[in-house]
Amino acid sequence: MWQPAWFALAHLWQHPALLFPGYFAVSLVLGYFRERYGGVLVPILLHSYYNLGLWVVAV
């Protein structure tokens, strides 16, 4: 559980601490896919789609 926490903490330098639980949840999902597929390609793609979705909602 340390890796998701570090992932979430790494994103807090530019976002409010209120978002920590959301980033933690996303990191759990990305970690699951890293373990499931044995690499980082799928989590990187999912992270990109997630960021794109946030951008589309913000615009």
PQR file with spaces between the fields and no chain letter, atoms N, CA, C, O and H, PARSE charges and radii, in Angstrom:
ATOM       1  N    MET     1       0.810   -1.208    0.000 -0.4000 1.5000
ATOM       2  CA   MET     1       0.000    0.000    0.000 -0.0000 2.0000
ATOM       3  C    MET     1       0.850    1.268    0.000  0.5500 1.7000
ATOM       4  O    MET     1       0.317    2.371   -0.119 -0.5500 1.4000
ATOM       5  N    TRP     2       2.149    1.119    0.131 -0.4000 1.5000
ATOM       6  CA   TRP     2       2.994    2.314    0.122 -0.0000 2.0000
ATOM       7  C    TRP     2       3.093    2.926   -1.265  0.5500 1.7000
ATOM       8  O    TRP     2       3.102    4.149   -1.408 -0.5500 1.4000
ATOM       9  H    TRP     2       2.582    0.223    0.227  0.4000 1.0000
ATOM      10  N    GLN     3       3.167    2.087   -2.281 -0.4000 1.5000
ATOM      11  CA   GLN     3       3.308    2.609   -3.640 -0.0000 2.0000
ATOM      12  C    GLN     3       2.130    3.498   -4.044  0.5500 1.7000
ATOM      13  O    GLN     3       2.360    4.583   -4.579 -0.5500 1.4000
ATOM      14  H    GLN     3       3.160    1.093   -2.165  0.4000 1.0000
ATOM      15  N    PRO     4       0.875    3.087   -3.810 -0.5600 1.5000
ATOM      16  CA   PRO     4      -0.234    4.000   -4.137  0.2800 2.0000
ATOM      17  C    PRO     4      -0.187    5.295   -3.333  0.5500 1.7000
ATOM      18  O    PRO     4      -0.529    6.362   -3.844 -0.5500 1.4000
ATOM      19  N    ALA     5       0.235    5.201   -2.084 -0.4000 1.5000
ATOM      20  CA   ALA     5       0.326    6.410   -1.259 -0.0000 2.0000
ATOM      21  C    ALA     5       1.386    7.361   -1.809  0.5500 1.7000
ATOM      22  O    ALA     5       1.165    8.571   -1.866 -0.5500 1.4000
ATOM      23  H    ALA     5       0.514    4.335   -1.669  0.4000 1.0000
ATOM      24  N    TRP     6       2.528    6.822   -2.211 -0.4000 1.5000
ATOM      25  CA   TRP     6       3.580    7.665   -2.783 -0.0000 2.0000
ATOM      26  C    TRP     6       3.125    8.286   -4.103  0.5500 1.7000
ATOM      27  O    TRP     6       3.415    9.449   -4.383 -0.5500 1.4000
ATOM      28  H    TRP     6       2.707    5.839   -2.164  0.4000 1.0000
ATOM      29  N    PHE     7       2.411    7.502   -4.911 -0.4000 1.5000
ATOM      30  CA   PHE     7       1.878    8.019   -6.170 -0.0000 2.0000
ATOM      31  C    PHE     7       0.947    9.197   -5.890  0.5500 1.7000
ATOM      32  O    PHE     7       1.049   10.245   -6.529 -0.5500 1.4000
ATOM      33  H    PHE     7       2.175    6.557   -4.684  0.4000 1.0000
ATOM      34  N    ALA     8       0.054    9.020   -4.947 -0.4000 1.5000
ATOM      35  CA   ALA     8      -0.895   10.085   -4.611 -0.0000 2.0000
ATOM      36  C    ALA     8      -0.174   11.305   -4.050  0.5500 1.7000
ATOM      37  O    ALA     8      -0.492   12.438   -4.412 -0.5500 1.4000
ATOM      38  H    ALA     8      -0.029    8.169   -4.428  0.4000 1.0000
ATOM      39  N    LEU     9       0.788   11.079   -3.174 -0.4000 1.5000
ATOM      40  CA   LEU     9       1.545   12.198   -2.604 -0.0000 2.0000
ATOM      41  C    LEU     9       2.329   12.950   -3.675  0.5500 1.7000
ATOM      42  O    LEU     9       2.457   14.173   -3.614 -0.5500 1.4000
ATOM      43  H    LEU     9       1.046   10.159   -2.880  0.4000 1.0000
ATOM      44  N    ALA    10       2.852   12.217   -4.655 -0.4000 1.5000
ATOM      45  CA   ALA    10       3.622   12.862   -5.721 -0.0000 2.0000
ATOM      46  C    ALA    10       2.760   13.809   -6.550  0.5500 1.7000
ATOM      47  O    ALA    10       3.284   14.735   -7.168 -0.5500 1.4000
ATOM      48  H    ALA    10       2.749   11.223   -4.705  0.4000 1.0000
ATOM      49  N    HIS    11       1.463   13.592   -6.571 -0.4000 1.5000
ATOM      50  CA   HIS    11       0.578   14.450   -7.352 -0.0000 2.0000
ATOM      51  C    HIS    11       0.036   15.632   -6.544  0.5500 1.7000
ATOM      52  O    HIS    11      -0.632   16.502   -7.102 -0.5500 1.4000
ATOM      53  H    HIS    11       1.038   12.840   -6.069  0.4000 1.0000
ATOM      54  N    LEU    12       0.310   15.672   -5.259 -0.4000 1.5000
ATOM      55  CA   LEU    12      -0.253   16.737   -4.422 -0.0000 2.0000
ATOM      56  C    LEU    12       0.524   18.044   -4.490  0.5500 1.7000
ATOM      57  O    LEU    12       0.055   19.053   -3.965 -0.5500 1.4000
ATOM      58  H    LEU    12       0.853   14.965   -4.806  0.4000 1.0000
ATOM      59  N    TRP    13       1.686   18.060   -5.112 -0.4000 1.5000
ATOM      60  CA   TRP    13       2.440   19.311   -5.188 -0.0000 2.0000
ATOM      61  C    TRP    13       1.716   20.343   -6.049  0.5500 1.7000
ATOM      62  O    TRP    13       1.961   21.543   -5.926 -0.5500 1.4000
ATOM      63  H    TRP    13       2.068   17.240   -5.538  0.4000 1.0000
ATOM      64  N    GLN    14       0.835   19.877   -6.908 -0.4000 1.5000
ATOM      65  CA   GLN    14       0.114   20.821   -7.763 -0.0000 2.0000
ATOM      66  C    GLN    14      -1.402   20.782   -7.572  0.5500 1.7000
ATOM      67  O    GLN    14      -2.135   21.464   -8.288 -0.5500 1.4000
ATOM      68  H    GLN    14       0.636   18.902   -7.008  0.4000 1.0000
ATOM      69  N    HIS    15      -1.872   19.987   -6.611 -0.4000 1.5000
ATOM      70  CA   HIS    15      -3.309   19.853   -6.371 -0.0000 2.0000
ATOM      71  C    HIS    15      -3.590   19.919   -4.872  0.5500 1.7000
ATOM      72  O    HIS    15      -2.702   19.620   -4.073 -0.5500 1.4000
ATOM      73  H    HIS    15      -1.277   19.433   -6.030  0.4000 1.0000
ATOM      74  N    PRO    16      -4.792   20.300   -4.474 -0.5600 1.5000
ATOM      75  CA   PRO    16      -5.127   20.368   -3.049  0.2800 2.0000
ATOM      76  C    PRO    16      -5.134   18.985   -2.386  0.5500 1.7000
ATOM      77  O    PRO    16      -5.415   17.972   -3.027 -0.5500 1.4000
ATOM      78  N    ALA    17      -4.821   18.971   -1.103 -0.4000 1.5000
ATOM      79  CA   ALA    17      -4.769   17.718   -0.341 -0.0000 2.0000
ATOM      80  C    ALA    17      -6.123   17.020   -0.295  0.5500 1.7000
ATOM      81  O    ALA    17      -6.187   15.815   -0.054 -0.5500 1.4000
ATOM      82  H    ALA    17      -4.592   19.793   -0.582  0.4000 1.0000
ATOM      83  N    LEU    18      -7.182   17.744   -0.517 -0.4000 1.5000
ATOM      84  CA   LEU    18      -8.523   17.167   -0.530 -0.0000 2.0000
ATOM      85  C    LEU    18      -8.653   16.079   -1.600  0.5500 1.7000
ATOM      86  O    LEU    18      -9.491   15.185   -1.478 -0.5500 1.4000
ATOM      87  H    LEU    18      -7.130   18.723   -0.713  0.4000 1.0000
ATOM      88  N    LEU    19      -7.835   16.154   -2.633 -0.4000 1.5000
ATOM      89  CA   LEU    19      -7.899   15.189   -3.731 -0.0000 2.0000
ATOM      90  C    LEU    19      -7.097   13.916   -3.466  0.5500 1.7000
ATOM      91  O    LEU    19      -7.120   13.000   -4.288 -0.5500 1.4000
ATOM      92  H    LEU    19      -7.154   16.880   -2.732  0.4000 1.0000
ATOM      93  N    PHE    20      -6.387   13.838   -2.335 -0.4000 1.5000
ATOM      94  CA   PHE    20      -5.554   12.671   -2.037 -0.0000 2.0000
ATOM      95  C    PHE    20      -6.323   11.351   -2.128  0.5500 1.7000
ATOM      96  O    PHE    20      -5.819   10.415   -2.749 -0.5500 1.4000
ATOM      97  H    PHE    20      -6.369   14.582   -1.667  0.4000 1.0000
ATOM      98  N    PRO    21      -7.519   11.230   -1.538 -0.5600 1.5000
ATOM      99  CA   PRO    21      -8.233    9.942   -1.641  0.2800 2.0000
ATOM     100  C    PRO    21      -8.530    9.534   -3.083  0.5500 1.7000
ATOM     101  O    PRO    21      -8.471    8.351   -3.419 -0.5500 1.4000
ATOM     102  N    GLY    22      -8.843   10.492   -3.919 -0.4000 1.5000
ATOM     103  CA   GLY    22      -9.104   10.188   -5.324 -0.0000 2.0000
ATOM     104  C    GLY    22      -7.857    9.701   -6.039  0.5500 1.7000
ATOM     105  O    GLY    22      -7.909    8.733   -6.797 -0.5500 1.4000
ATOM     106  H    GLY    22      -8.892   11.453   -3.646  0.4000 1.0000
ATOM     107  N    TYR    23      -6.740   10.369   -5.800 -0.4000 1.5000
ATOM     108  CA   TYR    23      -5.482    9.933   -6.415 -0.0000 2.0000
ATOM     109  C    TYR    23      -5.059    8.573   -5.875  0.5500 1.7000
ATOM     110  O    TYR    23      -4.511    7.748   -6.607 -0.5500 1.4000
ATOM     111  H    TYR    23      -6.698   11.156   -5.184  0.4000 1.0000
ATOM     112  N    PHE    24      -5.314    8.348   -4.606 -0.4000 1.5000
ATOM     113  CA   PHE    24      -4.988    7.047   -4.015 -0.0000 2.0000
ATOM     114  C    PHE    24      -5.812    5.949   -4.688  0.5500 1.7000
ATOM     115  O    PHE    24      -5.281    4.885   -5.008 -0.5500 1.4000
ATOM     116  H    PHE    24      -5.759    9.018   -4.012  0.4000 1.0000
ATOM     117  N    ALA    25      -7.095    6.198   -4.903 -0.4000 1.5000
ATOM     118  CA   ALA    25      -7.959    5.207   -5.555 -0.0000 2.0000
ATOM     119  C    ALA    25      -7.503    4.937   -6.988  0.5500 1.7000
ATOM     120  O    ALA    25      -7.456    3.786   -7.422 -0.5500 1.4000
ATOM     121  H    ALA    25      -7.526    7.062   -4.643  0.4000 1.0000
ATOM     122  N    VAL    26      -7.170    5.993   -7.716 -0.4000 1.5000
ATOM     123  CA   VAL    26      -6.680    5.816   -9.088 -0.0000 2.0000
ATOM     124  C    VAL    26      -5.388    5.013   -9.083  0.5500 1.7000
ATOM     125  O    VAL    26      -5.190    4.152   -9.940 -0.5500 1.4000
ATOM     126  H    VAL    26      -7.208    6.928   -7.363  0.4000 1.0000
ATOM     127  N    SER    27      -4.515    5.285   -8.132 -0.4000 1.5000
ATOM     128  CA   SER    27      -3.248    4.551   -8.076 -0.0000 2.0000
ATOM     129  C    SER    27      -3.462    3.076   -7.756  0.5500 1.7000
ATOM     130  O    SER    27      -2.696    2.233   -8.223 -0.5500 1.4000
ATOM     131  H    SER    27      -4.677    5.984   -7.435  0.4000 1.0000
ATOM     132  N    LEU    28      -4.480    2.748   -6.974 -0.4000 1.5000
ATOM     133  CA   LEU    28      -4.791    1.336   -6.727 -0.0000 2.0000
ATOM     134  C    LEU    28      -5.217    0.643   -8.018  0.5500 1.7000
ATOM     135  O    LEU    28      -4.810   -0.487   -8.289 -0.5500 1.4000
ATOM     136  H    LEU    28      -5.102    3.433   -6.594  0.4000 1.0000
ATOM     137  N    VAL    29      -6.032    1.322   -8.803 -0.4000 1.5000
ATOM     138  CA   VAL    29      -6.479    0.753  -10.081 -0.0000 2.0000
ATOM     139  C    VAL    29      -5.290    0.590  -11.030  0.5500 1.7000
ATOM     140  O    VAL    29      -5.136   -0.460  -11.654 -0.5500 1.4000
ATOM     141  H    VAL    29      -6.363    2.240   -8.583  0.4000 1.0000
ATOM     142  N    LEU    30      -4.458    1.614  -11.140 -0.4000 1.5000
ATOM     143  CA   LEU    30      -3.293    1.524  -12.021 -0.0000 2.0000
ATOM     144  C    LEU    30      -2.335    0.432  -11.554  0.5500 1.7000
ATOM     145  O    LEU    30      -1.759   -0.283  -12.373 -0.5500 1.4000
ATOM     146  H    LEU    30      -4.583    2.467  -10.633  0.4000 1.0000
ATOM     147  N    GLY    31      -2.166    0.303  -10.244 -0.4000 1.5000
ATOM     148  CA   GLY    31      -1.316   -0.757   -9.705 -0.0000 2.0000
ATOM     149  C    GLY    31      -1.867   -2.136  -10.009  0.5500 1.7000
ATOM     150  O    GLY    31      -1.109   -3.063  -10.297 -0.5500 1.4000
ATOM     151  H    GLY    31      -2.635    0.884   -9.579  0.4000 1.0000
ATOM     152  N    TYR    32      -3.175   -2.275   -9.946 -0.4000 1.5000
ATOM     153  CA   TYR    32      -3.799   -3.557  -10.294 -0.0000 2.0000
ATOM     154  C    TYR    32      -3.465   -3.937  -11.738  0.5500 1.7000
ATOM     155  O    TYR    32      -3.083   -5.073  -12.016 -0.5500 1.4000
ATOM     156  H    TYR    32      -3.791   -1.522   -9.711  0.4000 1.0000
ATOM     157  N    PHE    33      -3.612   -2.980  -12.647 -0.4000 1.5000
ATOM     158  CA   PHE    33      -3.335   -3.274  -14.050 -0.0000 2.0000
ATOM     159  C    PHE    33      -1.848   -3.520  -14.299  0.5500 1.7000
ATOM     160  O    PHE    33      -1.495   -4.290  -15.193 -0.5500 1.4000
ATOM     161  H    PHE    33      -3.922   -2.056  -12.421  0.4000 1.0000
ATOM     162  N    ARG    34      -0.972   -2.880  -13.526 -0.4000 1.5000
ATOM     163  CA   ARG    34       0.456   -3.162  -13.648 -0.0000 2.0000
ATOM     164  C    ARG    34       0.743   -4.606  -13.265  0.5500 1.7000
ATOM     165  O    ARG    34       1.491   -5.301  -13.952 -0.5500 1.4000
ATOM     166  H    ARG    34      -1.259   -2.255  -12.800  0.4000 1.0000
ATOM     167  N    GLU    35       0.152   -5.051  -12.175 -0.4000 1.5000
ATOM     168  CA   GLU    35       0.322   -6.440  -11.744 -0.0000 2.0000
ATOM     169  C    GLU    35      -0.352   -7.409  -12.710  0.5500 1.7000
ATOM     170  O    GLU    35       0.195   -8.468  -13.014 -0.5500 1.4000
ATOM     171  H    GLU    35      -0.456   -4.487  -11.616  0.4000 1.0000
ATOM     172  N    ARG    36      -1.515   -7.053  -13.180 -0.4000 1.5000
ATOM     173  CA   ARG    36      -2.297   -7.942  -14.056 -0.0000 2.0000
ATOM     174  C    ARG    36      -1.594   -8.201  -15.377  0.5500 1.7000
ATOM     175  O    ARG    36      -1.582   -9.329  -15.872 -0.5500 1.4000
ATOM     176  H    ARG    36      -1.959   -6.192  -12.933  0.4000 1.0000
ATOM     177  N    TYR    37      -1.001   -7.143  -15.953 -0.4000 1.5000
ATOM     178  CA   TYR    37      -0.380   -7.271  -17.265 -0.0000 2.0000
ATOM     179  C    TYR    37       1.144   -7.335  -17.208  0.5500 1.7000
ATOM     180  O    TYR    37       1.786   -7.456  -18.251 -0.5500 1.4000
ATOM     181  H    TYR    37      -1.011   -6.228  -15.551  0.4000 1.0000
ATOM     182  N    GLY    38       1.738   -7.257  -16.021 -0.4000 1.5000
ATOM     183  CA   GLY    38       3.172   -7.446  -15.860 -0.0000 2.0000
ATOM     184  C    GLY    38       4.051   -6.363  -16.458  0.5500 1.7000
ATOM     185  O    GLY    38       5.201   -6.625  -16.813 -0.5500 1.4000
ATOM     186  H    GLY    38       1.216   -7.158  -15.173  0.4000 1.0000
ATOM     187  N    GLY    39       3.541   -5.184  -16.572 -0.4000 1.5000
ATOM     188  CA   GLY    39       4.328   -4.079  -17.114 -0.0000 2.0000
ATOM     189  C    GLY    39       3.633   -2.760  -16.866  0.5500 1.7000
ATOM     190  O    GLY    39       2.582   -2.696  -16.229 -0.5500 1.4000
ATOM     191  H    GLY    39       2.608   -4.971  -16.284  0.4000 1.0000
ATOM     192  N    VAL    40       4.237   -1.716  -17.380 -0.4000 1.5000
ATOM     193  CA   VAL    40       3.691   -0.383  -17.129 -0.0000 2.0000
ATOM     194  C    VAL    40       2.976    0.224  -18.332  0.5500 1.7000
ATOM     195  O    VAL    40       2.416    1.314  -18.220 -0.5500 1.4000
ATOM     196  H    VAL    40       5.091   -1.767  -17.898  0.4000 1.0000
ATOM     197  N    LEU    41       2.981   -0.451  -19.476 -0.4000 1.5000
ATOM     198  CA   LEU    41       2.349    0.124  -20.664 -0.0000 2.0000
ATOM     199  C    LEU    41       0.853    0.367  -20.457  0.5500 1.7000
ATOM     200  O    LEU    41       0.359    1.456  -20.749 -0.5500 1.4000
ATOM     201  H    LEU    41       3.436   -1.337  -19.567  0.4000 1.0000
ATOM     202  N    VAL    42       0.141   -0.619  -19.964 -0.4000 1.5000
ATOM     203  CA   VAL    42      -1.306   -0.468  -19.756 -0.0000 2.0000
ATOM     204  C    VAL    42      -1.602    0.629  -18.731  0.5500 1.7000
ATOM     205  O    VAL    42      -2.460    1.472  -18.992 -0.5500 1.4000
ATOM     206  H    VAL    42       0.542   -1.504  -19.726  0.4000 1.0000
ATOM     207  N    PRO    43      -0.923    0.654  -17.567 -0.5600 1.5000
ATOM     208  CA   PRO    43      -1.184    1.755  -16.629  0.2800 2.0000
ATOM     209  C    PRO    43      -0.845    3.132  -17.201  0.5500 1.7000
ATOM     210  O    PRO    43      -1.533    4.110  -16.907 -0.5500 1.4000
ATOM     211  N    ILE    44       0.200    3.214  -18.009 -0.4000 1.5000
ATOM     212  CA   ILE    44       0.543    4.501  -18.622 -0.0000 2.0000
ATOM     213  C    ILE    44      -0.565    4.951  -19.567  0.5500 1.7000
ATOM     214  O    ILE    44      -0.951    6.120  -19.568 -0.5500 1.4000
ATOM     215  H    ILE    44       0.758    2.420  -18.248  0.4000 1.0000
ATOM     216  N    LEU    45      -1.073    4.025  -20.364 -0.4000 1.5000
ATOM     217  CA   LEU    45      -2.175    4.366  -21.271 -0.0000 2.0000
ATOM     218  C    LEU    45      -3.428    4.767  -20.498  0.5500 1.7000
ATOM     219  O    LEU    45      -4.104    5.731  -20.857 -0.5500 1.4000
ATOM     220  H    LEU    45      -0.760    3.076  -20.362  0.4000 1.0000
ATOM     221  N    LEU    46      -3.737    4.023  -19.433 -0.4000 1.5000
ATOM     222  CA   LEU    46      -4.899    4.371  -18.614 -0.0000 2.0000
ATOM     223  C    LEU    46      -4.724    5.734  -17.963  0.5500 1.7000
ATOM     224  O    LEU    46      -5.673    6.516  -17.898 -0.5500 1.4000
ATOM     225  H    LEU    46      -3.188    3.239  -19.141  0.4000 1.0000
ATOM     226  N    HIS    47      -3.522    6.026  -17.483 -0.4000 1.5000
ATOM     227  CA   HIS    47      -3.234    7.322  -16.879 -0.0000 2.0000
ATOM     228  C    HIS    47      -3.438    8.425  -17.918  0.5500 1.7000
ATOM     229  O    HIS    47      -3.985    9.482  -17.603 -0.5500 1.4000
ATOM     230  H    HIS    47      -2.752    5.391  -17.537  0.4000 1.0000
ATOM     231  N    SER    48      -3.004    8.184  -19.143 -0.4000 1.5000
ATOM     232  CA   SER    48      -3.178    9.170  -20.216 -0.0000 2.0000
ATOM     233  C    SER    48      -4.651    9.413  -20.517  0.5500 1.7000
ATOM     234  O    SER    48      -5.076   10.558  -20.670 -0.5500 1.4000
ATOM     235  H    SER    48      -2.559    7.326  -19.399  0.4000 1.0000
ATOM     236  N    TYR    49      -5.427    8.339  -20.602 -0.4000 1.5000
ATOM     237  CA   TYR    49      -6.869    8.485  -20.845 -0.0000 2.0000
ATOM     238  C    TYR    49      -7.554    9.208  -19.688  0.5500 1.7000
ATOM     239  O    TYR    49      -8.454   10.020  -19.901 -0.5500 1.4000
ATOM     240  H    TYR    49      -5.082    7.409  -20.478  0.4000 1.0000
ATOM     241  N    TYR    50      -7.128    8.913  -18.478 -0.4000 1.5000
ATOM     242  CA   TYR    50      -7.679    9.581  -17.294 -0.0000 2.0000
ATOM     243  C    TYR    50      -7.395   11.087  -17.367  0.5500 1.7000
ATOM     244  O    TYR    50      -8.286   11.908  -17.149 -0.5500 1.4000
ATOM     245  H    TYR    50      -6.396    8.253  -18.305  0.4000 1.0000
ATOM     246  N    ASN    51      -6.139   11.435  -17.676 -0.4000 1.5000
ATOM     247  CA   ASN    51      -5.775   12.848  -17.788 -0.0000 2.0000
ATOM     248  C    ASN    51      -6.547   13.530  -18.912  0.5500 1.7000
ATOM     249  O    ASN    51      -6.985   14.671  -18.764 -0.5500 1.4000
ATOM     250  H    ASN    51      -5.415   10.768  -17.853  0.4000 1.0000
ATOM     251  N    LEU    52      -6.714   12.837  -20.032 -0.4000 1.5000
ATOM     252  CA   LEU    52      -7.482   13.393  -21.142 -0.0000 2.0000
ATOM     253  C    LEU    52      -8.930   13.647  -20.724  0.5500 1.7000
ATOM     254  O    LEU    52      -9.508   14.681  -21.058 -0.5500 1.4000
ATOM     255  H    LEU    52      -6.359   11.910  -20.152  0.4000 1.0000
ATOM     256  N    GLY    53      -9.506   12.703  -19.995 -0.4000 1.5000
ATOM     257  CA   GLY    53     -10.872   12.878  -19.509 -0.0000 2.0000
ATOM     258  C    GLY    53     -11.000   14.074  -18.582  0.5500 1.7000
ATOM     259  O    GLY    53     -11.966   14.832  -18.675 -0.5500 1.4000
ATOM     260  H    GLY    53      -9.036   11.863  -19.724  0.4000 1.0000
ATOM     261  N    LEU    54     -10.034   14.249  -17.687 -0.4000 1.5000
ATOM     262  CA   LEU    54     -10.050   15.415  -16.796 -0.0000 2.0000
ATOM     263  C    LEU    54      -9.931   16.708  -17.593  0.5500 1.7000
ATOM     264  O    LEU    54     -10.593   17.700  -17.289 -0.5500 1.4000
ATOM     265  H    LEU    54      -9.250   13.633  -17.611  0.4000 1.0000
ATOM     266  N    TRP    55      -9.088   16.686  -18.605 -0.4000 1.5000
ATOM     267  CA   TRP    55      -8.905   17.873  -19.431 -0.0000 2.0000
ATOM     268  C    TRP    55     -10.186   18.207  -20.192  0.5500 1.7000
ATOM     269  O    TRP    55     -10.576   19.372  -20.260 -0.5500 1.4000
ATOM     270  H    TRP    55      -8.550   15.879  -18.851  0.4000 1.0000
ATOM     271  N    VAL    56     -10.838   17.202  -20.759 -0.4000 1.5000
ATOM     272  CA   VAL    56     -12.081   17.424  -21.507 -0.0000 2.0000
ATOM     273  C    VAL    56     -13.155   18.002  -20.589  0.5500 1.7000
ATOM     274  O    VAL    56     -13.887   18.908  -20.986 -0.5500 1.4000
ATOM     275  H    VAL    56     -10.521   16.256  -20.703  0.4000 1.0000
ATOM     276  N    VAL    57     -13.254   17.492  -19.382 -0.4000 1.5000
ATOM     277  CA   VAL    57     -14.244   17.998  -18.426 -0.0000 2.0000
ATOM     278  C    VAL    57     -13.923   19.441  -18.037  0.5500 1.7000
ATOM     279  O    VAL    57     -14.833   20.254  -17.875 -0.5500 1.4000
ATOM     280  H    VAL    57     -12.659   16.756  -19.059  0.4000 1.0000
ATOM     281  N    ALA    58     -12.646   19.762  -17.887 -0.4000 1.5000
ATOM     282  CA   ALA    58     -12.242   21.110  -17.479 -0.0000 2.0000
ATOM     283  C    ALA    58     -12.463   22.134  -18.585  0.5500 1.7000
ATOM     284  O    ALA    58     -12.731   23.303  -18.307 -0.5500 1.4000
ATOM     285  H    ALA    58     -11.906   19.101  -18.018  0.4000 1.0000
ATOM     286  N    VAL    59     -12.353   21.708  -19.821 -0.4000 1.5000
ATOM     287  CA   VAL    59     -12.501   22.637  -20.950 -0.0000 2.0000
ATOM     288  C    VAL    59     -13.960   22.749  -21.254  0.5500 1.7000
ATOM     289  O    VAL    59     -14.345   23.476  -22.170 -0.5500 1.4000
ATOM     290  H    VAL    59     -12.135   20.758  -20.047  0.4000 1.0000
